[in-house]
């Protein structure tokens, strides 16, 4: 039976690897929740400075451009706080130091709900397999959420323990819940279209792709447009 999420968490943390990841993966959900009163934070782990097929593009200039694109997109989604770790694009490593940083942000922001990539989703048909940074971040974030952030003897200098209640894994091959994004679809389209450095065919192509994917998920959920997630319930 299809389950649509209607409860709006008070505070949300979306943790993603690259500047456009959150907008593409869960921008509609973030926009809807922010409009309905949630405090939504974005944790971006890399600068995305390698995200171009053009060898003539300077990585430093691309880093600046992508930061500007992210700021513009955040305005459309109603993001309350943007936080940047600045790891090199493509070089995320699941180390204790990295997990400690993630734990620190979880304990500092104390979200009820965390959104991040599903690290178990690797192969999407014959045309795409999941970026390494997405997979590394997904597993590191899950380990940071539980048990680390919730137990005081893990990373004791990272702040008081905090138990995340719900994790929503995006980009999953096994969605269990959906969020109706019909009323905020155009906000997601506008946010994704901000990332013009990533779309060789222009922002119009990006808009069409977002609408098509949201419509596909909507059919699964029984609504016009949706985003699907694999849900983990951790809180008592």
Backbone torsions as a table, in degrees:
resi	resn	phi	psi	omega
1	UNK	NA	133.9	-178.9
2	UNK	-69.9	134.9	176.3
3	UNK	-118.6	120.8	174.6
4	UNK	-97.4	131.0	179.3
5	UNK	-81.7	121.0	178.2
6	UNK	-112.8	-18.9	180.0
7	UNK	-74.1	132.7	-179.2
8	UNK	-102.2	118.4	178.9
9	UNK	-69.6	154.2	-179.5
10	UNK	-72.1	-40.1	-179.0
11	UNK	-137.9	135.5	-172.4
12	UNK	-128.8	141.9	171.4
13	UNK	-123.6	121.4	174.1
14	UNK	-106.0	115.6	-176.1
15	UNK	-112.6	117.7	-175.3
16	UNK	-140.5	163.4	-172.4
17	UNK	-81.6	-45.0	-168.2
18	UNK	-119.2	163.7	-173.3
19	UNK	-57.7	-31.8	-177.3
20	UNK	-99.3	-3.8	-170.5
21	UNK	-61.6	-47.3	-177.2
22	UNK	-65.0	-40.5	-178.6
23	UNK	-62.5	-44.0	-179.8
24	UNK	-70.2	-42.8	-171.4
25	UNK	-78.1	-40.4	-172.0
26	UNK	-149.3	24.8	-177.1
27	UNK	-59.5	-35.8	178.7
28	UNK	-66.2	-42.5	178.5
29	UNK	-63.9	-44.1	179.6
30	UNK	-63.6	-41.3	179.1
31	UNK	-64.1	-44.2	-179.7
32	UNK	-63.8	-46.6	-178.1
33	UNK	-65.5	-39.6	179.3
34	UNK	-64.6	-38.7	177.6
35	UNK	-65.3	-27.9	-177.9
36	UNK	-96.5	13.9	169.9
37	UNK	106.9	-1.0	-179.9
38	UNK	-74.2	149.3	170.7
39	UNK	-92.7	110.5	-170.6
40	UNK	-109.4	123.7	178.3
41	UNK	-114.4	145.1	177.8
42	UNK	-117.9	126.3	174.8
43	UNK	-111.9	112.5	-178.1
44	UNK	-106.5	125.7	-168.8
45	UNK	-92.6	-27.1	177.4
46	UNK	-126.5	168.0	-179.5
47	UNK	-89.8	-11.1	179.4
48	UNK	69.0	26.3	-171.7
49	UNK	-76.0	-7.9	177.8
50	UNK	-103.9	4.1	-172.5
51	UNK	-80.6	63.1	176.8
52	UNK	-156.0	144.0	174.0
53	UNK	-86.3	-2.0	-174.3
54	UNK	-92.7	112.4	-178.6
55	UNK	-67.9	-14.6	-179.3
56	UNK	-82.5	-12.8	-179.0
57	UNK	-75.6	130.6	177.3
58	UNK	-78.4	124.9	-178.4
59	UNK	-57.6	-37.3	178.7
60	UNK	-64.1	-41.9	178.0
61	UNK	-67.2	-38.3	178.1
62	UNK	-65.4	-37.7	177.5
63	UNK	-58.4	-45.7	179.3
64	UNK	-64.1	-44.1	-178.6
65	UNK	-62.9	-42.9	-178.5
66	UNK	-68.3	-32.0	174.7
67	UNK	-64.4	-39.8	177.4
68	UNK	-65.8	-39.7	178.3
69	UNK	-63.5	-41.1	179.8
70	UNK	-64.4	-40.3	178.5
71	UNK	-63.2	-42.0	178.0
72	UNK	-64.1	-42.7	179.9
73	UNK	-64.2	-39.0	-179.0
74	UNK	-59.6	-33.8	178.6
75	UNK	-63.0	-38.2	179.4
76	UNK	-70.5	-29.6	-176.6
77	UNK	-92.4	-11.7	-179.2
78	UNK	76.3	34.0	-179.4
79	UNK	-66.8	131.1	-179.6
80	UNK	-79.6	-36.9	-177.6
81	UNK	-148.7	133.1	176.4
82	UNK	-111.7	130.1	-175.5
83	UNK	-129.9	134.2	-170.7
84	UNK	-122.2	128.8	177.2
85	UNK	-94.0	-26.8	172.8
86	UNK	69.2	31.8	170.7
87	UNK	-72.6	153.2	177.5
88	UNK	-63.7	139.9	178.0
89	UNK	-60.0	129.1	177.5
90	UNK	85.4	-1.4	-173.5
91	UNK	-119.4	21.0	175.9
92	UNK	-63.3	136.5	178.9
93	UNK	-131.3	135.7	-178.0
94	UNK	-81.4	80.5	179.8
95	UNK	-107.4	168.2	176.3
96	UNK	-62.7	-37.3	178.9
97	UNK	-63.2	-43.6	179.4
98	UNK	-64.1	-46.1	178.6
99	UNK	-62.8	-36.1	177.5
100	UNK	-62.3	-39.5	176.2
101	UNK	-63.3	-43.0	178.8
102	UNK	-62.9	-42.7	177.1
103	UNK	-60.1	-41.8	-179.8
104	UNK	-59.6	-42.6	179.3
105	UNK	-69.4	-38.2	177.0
106	UNK	-61.7	-45.0	-178.2
107	UNK	-71.9	-30.7	179.0
108	UNK	-72.4	-44.9	-175.4
109	UNK	-87.8	-27.5	175.4
110	UNK	54.2	57.3	-179.8
111	UNK	-76.0	149.6	169.7
112	UNK	-77.4	-38.6	-176.6
113	UNK	-125.2	136.7	175.1
114	UNK	-118.8	135.2	172.7
115	UNK	-113.1	135.9	179.2
116	UNK	-159.6	170.9	-178.9
117	UNK	-68.7	149.6	172.0
118	UNK	-80.9	109.3	-175.3
119	UNK	-73.1	-13.0	-179.6
120	UNK	-85.7	-10.3	178.7
121	UNK	-86.4	108.7	-174.8
122	UNK	-114.3	-56.0	-173.6
123	UNK	-104.4	123.8	178.2
124	UNK	-112.6	88.4	-176.5
125	UNK	63.7	-145.3	-178.3
126	UNK	-104.2	2.2	-170.1
127	UNK	-109.8	-11.8	-175.5
128	UNK	-156.8	140.6	165.9
129	UNK	-128.6	151.1	-167.1
130	UNK	-65.6	137.2	179.8
131	UNK	-58.8	140.9	-179.3
132	UNK	-55.5	-44.5	-179.5
133	UNK	-59.1	-36.6	178.7
134	UNK	-63.3	-44.1	-177.8
135	UNK	-67.6	-44.5	179.8
136	UNK	-61.5	-47.7	-179.2
137	UNK	-62.9	-41.7	-178.3
138	UNK	-57.8	-48.9	179.8
139	UNK	-68.1	-41.2	-179.9
140	UNK	-63.5	-39.4	-179.1
141	UNK	-67.6	-40.7	177.7
142	UNK	-61.9	-43.1	178.7
143	UNK	-66.8	-33.3	177.9
144	UNK	-69.2	-37.3	-179.2
145	UNK	-68.6	-47.8	-176.9
146	UNK	-147.5	121.2	12.6
147	UNK	-94.5	-8.4	-160.6
148	UNK	-59.5	-54.8	-173.5
149	UNK	-64.8	-25.4	-174.2
150	UNK	-87.8	-13.4	-174.1
151	UNK	-118.0	133.0	-168.4
152	UNK	-68.0	-24.4	-175.7
153	UNK	-86.8	-6.0	168.7
154	UNK	-86.2	125.5	176.2
155	UNK	46.7	62.1	-174.6
156	UNK	-62.3	-21.0	179.3
157	UNK	-85.7	0.6	-175.5
158	UNK	-89.2	3.3	178.1
159	UNK	110.9	173.4	-178.6
160	UNK	-62.3	143.5	-178.8
161	UNK	-58.4	152.4	177.6
162	UNK	-145.7	131.5	178.3
163	UNK	-98.2	112.2	172.2
164	UNK	-70.0	137.5	-177.1
165	UNK	-85.2	-43.0	-173.5
166	UNK	-137.8	137.7	171.0
167	UNK	-116.4	132.1	174.8
168	UNK	-114.9	116.5	-178.5
169	UNK	-93.6	120.0	-179.0
170	UNK	-95.1	169.1	-178.6
171	UNK	60.4	34.7	-173.8
172	UNK	-94.7	152.8	172.6
173	UNK	-91.2	-6.0	-177.4
174	UNK	-131.6	65.9	179.6
175	UNK	-67.2	140.6	177.7
176	UNK	-118.5	-18.3	177.8
177	UNK	-140.8	158.7	-179.1
178	UNK	-134.1	154.4	173.2
179	UNK	-118.4	127.4	177.3
180	UNK	-72.8	118.1	-178.3
181	UNK	-115.0	19.6	-177.2
182	UNK	-55.8	-41.4	-175.9
183	UNK	-76.8	-14.2	-178.0
184	UNK	-121.6	13.4	-177.2
185	UNK	-56.8	-43.1	-177.2
186	UNK	-69.0	-26.8	173.9
187	UNK	-66.6	-40.2	177.1
188	UNK	-66.0	-43.4	178.1
189	UNK	-57.9	-45.3	-179.7
190	UNK	-63.3	-40.6	-179.6
191	UNK	-65.2	-48.3	-179.4
192	UNK	-63.8	-36.8	-178.9
193	UNK	-67.3	-16.9	176.1
194	UNK	-65.0	-25.3	-173.6
195	UNK	-87.1	60.5	-173.2
196	UNK	-67.4	-22.0	177.8
197	UNK	-65.4	-17.9	-175.6
198	UNK	-98.2	-5.5	-173.5
199	UNK	-123.0	99.7	-179.2
200	UNK	-63.4	-28.0	-178.9
201	UNK	-91.8	6.6	173.5
202	UNK	92.7	166.5	-176.5
203	UNK	-66.5	-24.5	178.1
204	UNK	-63.7	-39.2	176.3
205	UNK	-62.8	-41.8	179.8
206	UNK	-60.1	-43.1	179.6
207	UNK	-62.3	-41.9	179.0
208	UNK	-64.2	-40.8	-180.0
209	UNK	-64.7	-41.4	179.3
210	UNK	-63.6	-46.1	-179.2
211	UNK	-63.4	-41.0	-178.9
212	UNK	-63.6	-45.2	-179.3
213	UNK	-66.3	-40.9	-179.8
214	UNK	-66.4	-33.5	177.6
215	UNK	-69.6	-39.6	177.2
216	UNK	-61.2	-46.2	178.1
217	UNK	-67.4	-33.1	177.6
218	UNK	-62.2	-38.6	178.1
219	UNK	-63.0	-38.4	178.6
220	UNK	-66.8	-33.2	-175.1
221	UNK	-92.3	-10.4	-179.5
222	UNK	81.0	23.6	176.9
223	UNK	-131.9	176.6	-178.1
224	UNK	-67.0	-48.0	-177.1
225	UNK	-142.6	139.6	-176.0
226	UNK	-153.3	167.4	167.6
227	UNK	-123.9	135.4	-178.3
228	UNK	-104.9	148.0	-178.9
229	UNK	-141.9	154.7	166.2
230	UNK	-94.6	119.3	-174.0
231	UNK	-96.7	138.1	171.3
232	UNK	-120.5	125.4	178.9
233	UNK	-106.1	114.6	-172.1
234	UNK	-109.4	-28.7	-176.0
235	UNK	-78.0	155.9	178.9
236	UNK	-70.9	NA	NA
